[in-house]
Amino acid sequence: MNQFAALVKARTMEFVRDRGTFFWNLLFPILLVVGFSFAFGSGSDTLFKIGTIGENTGTSSELLTSDSIDIIDYQNGIDEPVEKLRRHQIDMLIDFNTKEYYLNTESSASELLRILVSDELTGFTEKSIEGTAVRYVDWVVPGIIGMNMLFSCMFGVGFVLVRYRKNGVLKRMKATPVSPLTFISAQMASRFMIVLATSVFVFGGTNIFFHFMMNGSYLLLLLLTALSILCMISFGLIFAARLKSEELTNGLMNIMTFPMIIFSGVFFSLEGAPAFMQKISKFLPLTHFIEGSRAIMIDGSGFSGIAPHLAVLSVMTVLFLTTASILFRWE
């Protein structure tokens, strides 16, 4: 335990004394949150999103075939799309099974859509619901924090250990009584505390000004964040297992992180995206953190609601750690 504590302290102090990296990890996600809140917070997007349920067998509508309309087909019942309409995440819902269409009376798009569909959806009954909008900043903040966690975990563990190996630090550590398990565990513990503290600081600091929507449990959100950090650190350890070249490591990590940011829905929803993109996203740890966080904050989901995400992250963590431990070498 003395060895473990000494290594944790040494790695943590190394990070804190690197002022540039320390402040970048704190300021970069805050700047992103502020920037996106101003850039996309006005609600000026003119594209209509219309959800549909069932198969359109006999209704001819120019609106539904227009290139300026985004059509999203929901197959799992009416509850999910109604909730999205309530939160202004879609502008209209059409149920072809019951011949009904739903509009949110508090949405600025409802009046125009009612006029557009009045002559096209003949025989349909209008249903009205109410609900306030989810701001873009409420939706995007889990993605920004998750992206910052990903970079901090990948480069803060994987890249650092590769640098240690290149500089001969690991070779010297091999001559000490410290076991590989103790050394790696200490690196993980140090990075875990740093990333968790940074994430809490960024969320809490920006929440003071933007008052994010929070319908779920802060404790549950903290649990999801902690498990996601462990998973991402474990993923970064795979790159640190044997590589010695910093250039190669940097390239490989960028190859993995940037597609992960795109396919995980950090900045934009994958609803309506090709099916293969949505399937790929399910294999990425960042996706499960972002979807779980949004479920807690926006949907108010409890433990059972995010249990699948927690289960996948746990399995991924064990898999990544096992792979990294098999591949790891001091030299």
C-alpha positions in Angstrom: 0.0 0.0 0.0 2.9 2.4 0.6 4.2 1.7 -2.9 0.7 2.3 -4.3 0.2 5.5 -2.4 3.6 6.9 -3.4 3.0 6.2 -7.1 -0.5 7.7 -7.0 0.9 10.9 -5.3 3.8 11.1 -7.8 1.6 10.8 -10.9 -1.0 13.2 -9.5 1.6 15.9 -8.6 3.2 15.4 -12.0 -0.2 16.3 -13.6 -0.9 19.2 -11.2 2.6 20.8 -11.7 2.1 20.7 -15.5 0.1 24.0 -15.5 -0.7 24.0 -19.2 -2.3 20.6 -19.2 -4.0 21.2 -15.8 -5.8 24.4 -16.9 -6.5 23.0 -20.4 -8.4 20.1 -18.9 -10.5 22.6 -16.8 -11.0 25.4 -19.3 -11.5 23.6 -22.6 -14.8 21.9 -21.7 -16.1 25.1 -20.1 -15.3 27.1 -23.2 -17.1 24.5 -25.3 -20.2 24.6 -23.1 -20.4 28.4 -23.2 -19.7 28.5 -26.9 -22.4 26.0 -27.9 -24.9 27.5 -25.5 -24.6 30.8 -27.4 -24.2 29.3 -30.9 -27.2 27.0 -30.7 -29.2 28.3 -27.9 -31.4 30.6 -29.9 -33.6 27.9 -31.3 -33.4 29.4 -34.8 -33.1 26.0 -36.6 -35.8 25.9 -39.3 -35.7 22.2 -40.1 -38.8 20.3 -39.1 -38.5 16.9 -37.5 -41.6 14.7 -37.8 -41.9 11.4 -36.0 -44.0 8.6 -37.5 -45.6 5.5 -36.1 -46.8 2.6 -38.3 -46.7 2.3 -42.1 -48.1 5.0 -44.3 -50.3 2.8 -46.6 -52.8 5.3 -48.1 -51.9 8.9 -47.2 -50.3 11.0 -49.9 -48.5 13.9 -48.4 -46.0 16.3 -50.1 -44.9 17.3 -46.6 -43.6 13.9 -45.7 -41.7 13.6 -49.0 -40.1 17.0 -48.8 -36.3 17.2 -48.6 -36.5 19.9 -46.0 -38.4 17.6 -43.5 -36.5 15.0 -41.4 -38.7 11.9 -40.9 -38.0 9.7 -38.0 -39.7 6.3 -37.8 -40.5 5.0 -34.3 -41.0 1.3 -33.9 -41.2 0.8 -30.1 -44.6 2.3 -29.3 -45.9 5.8 -28.8 -44.5 6.7 -25.4 -41.0 7.6 -26.6 -42.0 9.9 -29.5 -44.7 11.6 -27.4 -42.1 12.4 -24.7 -39.7 13.7 -27.4 -42.5 15.9 -28.8 -43.3 17.1 -25.3 -39.6 18.3 -25.0 -39.6 19.8 -28.4 -37.0 17.3 -29.7 -39.4 16.6 -32.6 -42.0 19.1 -34.0 -44.8 16.7 -34.8 -45.9 13.1 -34.4 -48.1 11.2 -36.9 -49.6 7.9 -35.9 -50.8 6.1 -39.1 -52.2 3.2 -37.0 -54.8 5.3 -35.2 -55.1 8.1 -37.8 -53.9 10.7 -35.3 -51.3 13.4 -35.3 -49.8 15.2 -32.3 -48.7 18.8 -31.9 -47.1 20.5 -29.0 -49.1 23.7 -28.2 -46.1 25.4 -26.7 -43.9 24.8 -29.8 -43.6 27.7 -32.3 -43.6 25.2 -35.1 -47.1 23.8 -34.3 -49.2 26.5 -35.8 -47.3 26.4 -39.2 -47.4 22.5 -39.2 -51.1 22.5 -38.5 -51.7 24.7 -41.6 -49.4 22.6 -43.7 -51.1 19.3 -42.9 -54.7 20.4 -42.7 -55.3 19.6 -46.4 -53.0 16.6 -46.5 -53.8 14.5 -43.5 -57.5 14.2 -44.2 -59.4 11.9 -41.8 -56.7 12.4 -39.1 -57.6 13.6 -35.6 -55.4 16.2 -34.0 -54.1 15.6 -30.5 -52.5 18.3 -28.4 -49.9 18.0 -25.7 -47.9 20.5 -23.7 -44.3 20.6 -22.6 -41.3 23.0 -22.4 -38.3 22.7 -24.7 -35.0 21.0 -23.8 -32.3 23.6 -24.5 -29.5 22.6 -26.7 -27.0 23.2 -23.9 -29.0 20.8 -21.6 -28.7 18.2 -24.3 -25.0 18.8 -25.3 -23.4 19.1 -21.9 -23.1 15.3 -21.3 -21.4 15.0 -24.7 -18.9 17.7 -24.0 -18.0 16.3 -20.5 -17.8 12.8 -22.0 -15.5 14.0 -24.8 -13.2 15.7 -22.2 -13.2 12.5 -20.1 -12.3 10.5 -23.2 -9.3 12.6 -24.1 -8.1 12.9 -20.5 -8.3 9.1 -20.0 -6.8 8.1 -23.3 -3.9 10.5 -23.4 -3.5 10.9 -19.7 -2.8 7.2 -19.2 -2.0 5.6 -22.6 0.2 8.4 -23.9 2.0 9.0 -20.6 2.9 5.3 -20.1 4.3 5.2 -23.7 6.4 8.3 -22.9 7.6 6.5 -19.7 8.6 3.5 -21.8 10.4 5.6 -24.4 12.3 7.6 -21.7 13.4 4.5 -19.8 11.2 5.1 -16.7 9.4 1.8 -17.0 12.7 0.0 -17.5 13.9 1.5 -14.2 10.6 0.6 -12.5 11.2 -3.0 -13.5 14.2 -3.1 -11.3 12.2 -2.0 -8.2 10.0 -4.2 -6.0 7.0 -2.6 -7.6 4.8 -5.1 -9.4 3.1 -4.3 -12.8 -0.3 -4.6 -11.1 0.7 -2.0 -8.4 2.1 0.4 -10.9 -0.8 0.2 -13.3 -3.3 0.4 -10.5 -1.6 3.5 -9.2 -1.7 5.1 -12.6 -5.4 4.3 -12.9 -6.2 5.6 -9.5 -4.4 8.9 -10.0 -6.0 9.5 -13.4 -9.5 8.4 -12.1 -9.4 11.0 -9.3 -8.2 13.7 -11.6 -10.8 13.1 -14.3 -13.6 12.6 -11.9 -12.7 15.9 -10.0 -12.4 17.7 -13.3 -15.8 16.5 -14.6 -17.5 17.4 -11.4 -15.9 20.9 -11.4 -16.9 21.5 -15.0 -20.5 20.3 -14.5 -20.9 22.2 -11.3 -19.2 25.4 -12.5 -21.2 25.7 -15.7 -24.4 24.6 -14.0 -24.2 27.7 -11.8 -24.8 29.9 -14.9 -26.9 27.7 -17.2 -29.0 25.7 -14.7 -29.0 22.4 -16.6 -32.2 20.4 -16.7 -31.8 17.6 -14.0 -34.8 15.3 -13.6 -32.9 12.4 -12.2 -30.4 11.6 -9.4 -27.1 13.3 -9.0 -25.8 10.3 -7.2 -26.8 8.0 -10.1 -25.1 10.4 -12.6 -21.9 10.3 -10.5 -22.0 6.5 -10.5 -22.3 6.4 -14.3 -19.5 8.9 -14.6 -17.2 7.0 -12.4 -17.8 3.7 -14.2 -17.3 5.4 -17.6 -14.0 6.9 -16.5 -12.7 3.5 -15.4 -13.8 2.1 -18.8 -12.1 4.8 -20.8 -8.9 4.5 -18.7 -8.9 0.7 -19.3 -9.3 1.4 -23.0 -6.3 3.8 -23.0 -4.2 1.1 -21.2 -4.4 -1.1 -24.3 -2.4 1.5 -26.3 0.1 1.8 -23.4 0.7 -2.0 -23.1 3.6 -2.3 -25.6 3.9 0.8 -27.8 7.1 2.9 -27.5 6.7 5.5 -30.2 4.8 8.6 -29.1 4.0 9.5 -32.7 2.5 6.1 -33.4 0.5 6.2 -30.2 -0.8 9.7 -30.9 -1.9 8.6 -34.4 -3.6 5.5 -33.2 -5.4 7.3 -30.4 -6.6 10.0 -32.7 -7.9 7.3 -35.1 -9.9 5.8 -32.3 -11.1 9.0 -30.5 -12.3 11.2 -33.3 -14.6 8.5 -34.9 -15.8 7.8 -31.4 -16.8 11.4 -31.0 -18.7 11.4 -34.3 -20.5 8.1 -33.9 -21.4 8.6 -30.2 -23.6 11.6 -30.8 -21.5 14.2 -28.8 -22.8 17.3 -30.6 -25.7 16.0 -32.8 -28.3 13.3 -32.4 -28.0 10.1 -34.4 -31.7 9.9 -34.7 -32.5 9.5 -38.4 -28.9 8.5 -39.1 -28.2 5.3 -41.1 -28.8 2.1 -39.2 -25.1 1.0 -39.4 -24.0 4.2 -37.7 -26.4 3.6 -34.8 -25.2 0.0 -34.5 -21.5 1.0 -34.4 -22.3 3.5 -31.7 -23.4 0.8 -29.4 -19.9 -0.7 -29.3 -18.4 2.6 -28.0 -18.1 3.4 -24.3 -18.6 7.1 -24.9 -22.0 6.3 -26.4 -23.2 4.6 -23.2 -22.0 7.4 -21.0 -23.7 10.1 -23.1 -27.0 8.2 -23.6 -27.1 7.3 -19.9 -26.4 10.8 -18.8 -29.1 12.3 -21.0 -31.5 9.7 -19.8 -30.8 10.7 -16.2 -30.8 14.5 -16.7 -33.5 14.9 -19.3 -35.7 11.8 -18.9 -35.3 11.4 -15.2 -34.4 7.7 -15.6 -33.6 5.7 -12.4 -31.2 2.8 -11.9 -33.3 0.4 -14.0 -33.4 2.8 -16.9 -29.6 3.1 -17.2 -28.8 -0.5 -16.0 -28.1 -1.6 -19.6 -25.5 1.1 -20.0 -23.9 0.3 -16.7 -23.8 -3.4 -17.6 -22.1 -2.7 -21.0 -19.6 -0.4 -19.4 -18.7 -3.0 -16.8 -18.2 -5.7 -19.4 -16.1 -3.4 -21.5 -14.0 -2.4 -18.5 -13.2 -6.0 -17.6 -12.5 -6.8 -21.3 -10.2 -3.8 -21.8 -8.3 -4.5 -18.5 -7.8 -8.1 -19.3 -6.5 -7.3 -22.8 -4.1 -4.6 -21.4 -2.8 -6.9 -18.7 -2.0 -9.7 -21.2 -0.2 -7.3 -23.6 1.6 -5.2 -21.0 5.4 -5.2 -20.9 7.9 -3.0 -19.0 10.1 -2.7 -22.1 
